[in-house]
Amino acid sequence: MSSSSSALLFALSESRAVARDISRAAGVELAPLEERPFEEGEFKLRPLASVRDRCAFVVQSLAGSAEAPVAQRLLRLLFLLFVLHDGGARTVALIPYLSFARKDRRTQPRDPVNTRYVAQLLEATGISRLVALDVHNPASLDNAFRIPVDHLSALPMFVDHFARHFSRSDLAVASPDVGGIKRAQIFREQLERRLGRGVELAFIEKRRALGEVSTGRVVGEISGREVIVLDDLCASGGTLIRAAAALRAAGARAAHVAFTHAPLARGLAALASAREISQIVLTDSAGPVDTTGLPSREKFHVLPIAPLFGEAVARMLRGKPLVPLLESWPPQDGSGS
């Protein structure tokens, strides 16, 4: 791939702030971009730097907001990728939060498979590579794309955080449902390596009947332990709150929650009000996290994604593997930027 001196980093206004930090971390120029709105929602996007035969990284988080809904963000990303490809660039999409990823298979007749539809749209722009963070189902994303897909994960950053805060505590890692056990198991193994001692693994049964979700029993030894409830996403906060309540009722000393994506502010507000939760650890993958006005603001710990994506970009430009970023943070392979 190109050197950092010939590569460019583009970002739409919705993701400009995090792109600025990624640019500094990677040592890649943040390129100027003309963004002109027209009546009735139309727009014009034009790169203000030559991109021919250059590598162009494009940053866009697809978490919606009142000012920029998900569909608008996706359409603007597609148009920017198209115009960069038309200009002769080799484009790499950096998507910290990939929307529509939860509907990745058919569960009823005539169900959509939104993950595949988004993959087809992105591939149509001519991108050469996709880098995404903690997608709901990595295997489904790999199967949906016909171009290289690189998966980044916040798990090593969570390991670094909790290892520093609970270096001497008895710990357990819990998945809030059966579907997240693999994620929790990977996190537990990384945490054990970092601490040099054992960490218990647990999960909480989650039942759904007539549209109502209820939490069942806790499976695993968590009594008297600090328990970290791990998930990829917090929407309304209900799943994590129910899990924390079940863990406390089962004898956990404290329940802490960690998740990568927080696309909805109301989910954070619900977590902040939950007395069962002692600590809330998340990333800014969906955009800046505003805890102003929330109760118990001191419970929040927001881990920035810019250093992770900046390191990934620097490694891609040097032809270095991204696998070490999945194993530890900071990476321990000696080839960091």
SVG drawing of the C-alpha trace seen along z (x, -y; Angstrom):
<svg xmlns="http://www.w3.org/2000/svg" viewBox="-48 -25 57 47">
<polyline fill="none" stroke="black" stroke-width="0.4" points="0.0,0.0 1.1,-3.6 3.3,-5.4 1.8,-7.8 3.1,-10.8 1.0,-9.9 -2.1,-8.7 -5.0,-10.9 -7.7,-10.7 -11.2,-12.0 -14.1,-12.5 -17.6,-13.8 -18.6,-16.5 -20.5,-14.0 -17.2,-12.2 -14.7,-15.0 -13.7,-15.3 -12.7,-11.6 -11.1,-11.7 -8.9,-14.6 -7.6,-12.4 -7.1,-9.4 -5.1,-11.6 -2.8,-12.6 -2.4,-9.1 -1.7,-7.7 0.5,-10.5 -1.7,-10.9 -3.0,-14.2 -6.6,-15.0 -7.7,-16.2 -10.0,-19.1 -13.5,-18.2 -16.2,-20.5 -19.6,-19.7 -22.4,-21.8 -26.1,-21.2 -28.9,-21.9 -32.6,-22.2 -34.7,-19.2 -31.8,-17.2 -29.6,-17.0 -25.9,-17.7 -22.5,-17.9 -19.3,-16.3 -16.0,-17.1 -12.4,-16.3 -10.2,-19.4 -7.0,-17.5 -5.8,-15.3 -6.5,-11.6 -5.3,-10.0 -3.2,-6.9 -3.3,-7.7 -4.7,-5.7 -7.7,-7.4 -9.0,-6.4 -12.6,-7.5 -13.9,-7.8 -17.7,-7.7 -19.5,-6.3 -23.0,-5.2 -24.7,-5.9 -27.6,-8.3 -28.5,-11.6 -31.3,-14.1 -29.1,-16.2 -27.8,-13.3 -30.0,-10.2 -28.5,-6.8 -29.8,-6.6 -28.4,-10.1 -25.0,-9.2 -24.9,-6.0 -25.9,-7.8 -23.3,-10.5 -20.6,-7.9 -21.5,-6.1 -21.4,-9.3 -18.0,-10.2 -16.6,-6.8 -17.9,-6.9 -16.4,-10.3 -13.0,-9.3 -13.0,-6.1 -13.9,-8.2 -10.9,-10.4 -8.6,-7.5 -8.1,-6.8 -7.7,-3.4 -10.2,-3.7 -10.4,-2.1 -13.6,-2.6 -13.1,-3.1 -16.4,-2.5 -16.3,-2.6 -20.0,-1.9 -21.6,0.1 -25.4,-0.3 -27.8,2.4 -25.4,5.1 -27.9,6.7 -30.2,8.0 -27.7,10.5 -29.9,13.5 -33.5,14.5 -35.5,15.6 -38.9,15.3 -40.2,15.8 -39.3,12.8 -37.0,11.3 -34.4,8.9 -30.7,9.5 -29.5,5.9 -25.9,6.8 -25.6,8.2 -27.5,5.2 -25.1,2.8 -22.1,4.9 -23.4,4.7 -23.8,1.0 -20.3,0.4 -18.7,2.8 -20.5,1.0 -18.4,-2.2 -15.2,-0.3 -13.6,-0.3 -10.7,2.1 -11.0,2.7 -13.3,2.3 -12.2,1.8 -15.0,2.0 -15.1,2.2 -16.9,4.9 -19.7,5.7 -22.5,7.7 -21.6,10.9 -18.1,10.9 -18.8,14.2 -21.9,12.8 -20.0,9.7 -17.2,11.8 -19.7,13.8 -21.5,10.7 -18.4,9.1 -16.3,10.1 -13.5,7.7 -11.0,7.9 -12.7,7.0 -10.6,6.2 -12.2,6.5 -11.0,4.3 -12.1,4.8 -12.4,2.7 -11.8,5.8 -8.1,5.2 -8.8,1.7 -11.4,2.9 -8.8,5.5 -6.3,2.7 -8.9,0.6 -10.2,3.3 -6.7,4.8 -5.5,1.4 -8.6,0.8 -9.0,4.4 -5.5,5.8 -6.1,7.4 -9.8,8.1 -11.6,11.4 -13.1,11.0 -15.7,12.7 -16.8,11.9 -20.4,12.3 -22.4,12.3 -25.9,10.9 -27.2,13.7 -26.2,17.0 -25.4,15.4 -22.5,13.3 -20.7,16.2 -17.9,16.3 -17.2,12.6 -17.1,12.9 -14.8,16.0 -12.3,14.1 -12.4,11.2 -11.9,13.5 -8.9,15.2 -7.2,11.8 -7.9,10.6 -6.4,13.7 -3.2,13.3 -2.9,9.7 -3.5,10.4 -1.7,13.7 -4.5,15.5 -7.9,17.0 -11.1,15.1 -14.5,16.8 -16.9,16.9 -20.7,16.7 -23.8,15.9 -27.3,14.9 -30.3,16.7 -32.6,14.4 -36.1,15.5 -38.5,14.0 -42.3,14.7 -45.1,12.9 -42.7,10.0 -41.6,9.6 -38.0,10.2 -37.1,11.5 -33.8,12.5 -33.4,15.9 -30.8,17.5 -27.1,16.8 -24.9,19.6 -21.4,19.5 -19.6,18.7 -19.8,15.0 -20.6,14.8 -18.4,12.2 -16.7,11.1 -16.5,7.9 -18.4,8.9 -17.8,7.3 -20.9,7.6 -19.7,7.5 -21.8,6.6 -21.1,5.2 -23.9,2.6 -26.2,0.7 -29.4,-0.6 -32.1,-1.0 -29.9,0.3 -32.5,2.9 -30.5,6.0 -27.5,4.7 -29.6,3.4 -31.4,6.8 -28.1,8.6 -26.6,6.4 -29.7,6.9 -29.5,10.7 -25.8,10.7 -26.2,8.6 -29.1,10.8 -26.9,13.9 -24.2,12.5 -21.9,10.4 -19.9,7.9 -20.5,5.3 -21.6,5.3 -19.7,3.2 -20.8,3.0 -18.6,2.6 -19.8,2.2 -18.4,0.8 -21.3,-1.1 -23.9,-3.5 -25.9,-4.8 -28.8,-6.1 -28.5,-8.6 -31.5,-7.2 -29.6,-3.9 -26.8,-5.8 -29.4,-7.7 -31.0,-4.4 -27.6,-2.9 -26.7,-6.0 -29.9,-5.7 -29.4,-2.0 -28.3,-1.5 -27.3,2.1 -24.4,0.8 -21.2,-0.4 -19.2,-1.4 -20.0,-2.0 -17.2,-1.6 -17.7,-2.3 -16.1,-3.8 -16.9,-6.9 -17.5,-4.8 -21.0,-6.2 -19.7,-9.8 -18.9,-12.0 -20.4,-10.7 -22.2,-13.5 -22.9,-12.7 -24.0,-16.2 -27.0,-16.2 -26.9,-12.4 -26.9,-11.1 -23.8,-9.5 -21.6,-10.9 -18.5,-9.6 -19.6,-6.0 -18.7,-6.7 -15.4,-5.9 -15.2,-6.6 -12.3,-5.0 -11.4,-6.9 -11.2,-4.8 -8.9,-7.2 -5.6,-5.6 -6.9,-2.2 -7.9,-3.3 -4.8,-5.4 -2.6,-2.5 -4.5,-0.3 -4.1,-2.9 -0.3,-3.2 0.1,0.6 -1.8,0.9 0.4,-1.7 3.5,0.2 2.1,3.6 2.0,4.8 -0.7,7.1 -3.6,5.9 -3.9,9.1 -1.8,7.8 -4.5,5.1 -7.0,7.9 -4.7,9.4 -3.5,6.6 -3.6,2.9 -1.3,1.2 0.0,3.8 2.9,5.9 4.4,7.0 7.0,4.2 5.8,2.8 3.6,-0.1 3.7,-3.5"/>
</svg>
